[in-house]
Amino acid sequence: MTETQKRARTLGKRLVPSQGEKTHCPWGHPYTPDNTYYYLGARACRRCSKERRRHKSNKRPSAPRRAMLHRVLWKLDAGKCRYCEAPATEEDHVVARCNNGDINSLYNVVLSCHDCNAIKGREGGFTLSKKRELKWRGQLVAPGHLFGEPLMAQVKEQRLRRQKRQGLTHMVAYATKKEGGAQHE
């Protein structure tokens, strides 16, 4: 123990460790060679930096940008639901926000009617290409292809299988009772 530390101890003061003595970042990630980089002469945590970038990129866009995205989206999709061609009432995230879908990009948002958006929910399997081709498990979603009722029936089946797999049997029973059919096994 150094003389300064002894004096601080007798006075009841706590010495703050220097940067070199710290083994973890303020959020608890270890300063290892793989997790550490230096910026402007100071040590920084790669994991914290990555998390900051991820949260920053997935923030809700500003009001003017949202309005611009909304106008462009309605022009691109001609005001029709991309799943059934009914008049659109909502914007749907192709990859749901809860599944880390991007909310700032036109390549993750399509127009949808309320019914299709409610059926689709957060189900995975949908993709939207840069050419704005919507696909469900590799199949094109458009008139003349997989579309409308057959598409939504497949989405419902996937959701029921997922709920059964997760042990949500009361959800499955409610969904099948609500549809007016016999319970699926």
Number of C-alpha atoms within 10 A of each C-alpha: 5 7 8 9 13 12 11 13 12 8 9 9 11 9 10 8 8 7 11 7 8 12 12 13 17 10 9 10 15 16 17 12 8 10 13 16 15 10 8 6 7 8 14 16 22 18 16 16 11 11 11 11 11 12 9 10 13 15 11 12 14 10 9 9 12 14 12 11 17 16 11 13 18 15 11 14 16 14 19 20 24 24 25 21 18 16 15 21 15 17 17 23 25 27 22 19 14 9 10 10 16 20 20 17 12 17 21 22 22 24 26 26 21 17 15 22 20 11 14 24 16 17 16 16 13 20 20 20 10 10 7 15 13 22 17 18 11 10 13 17 22 17 12 7 11 18 18 18 12 11 18 19 12 14 21 17 12 16 20 20 16 14 15 16 10 9 11 13 13 10 13 20 16 12 17 14 13 10 9 9 9 10 12 12 7
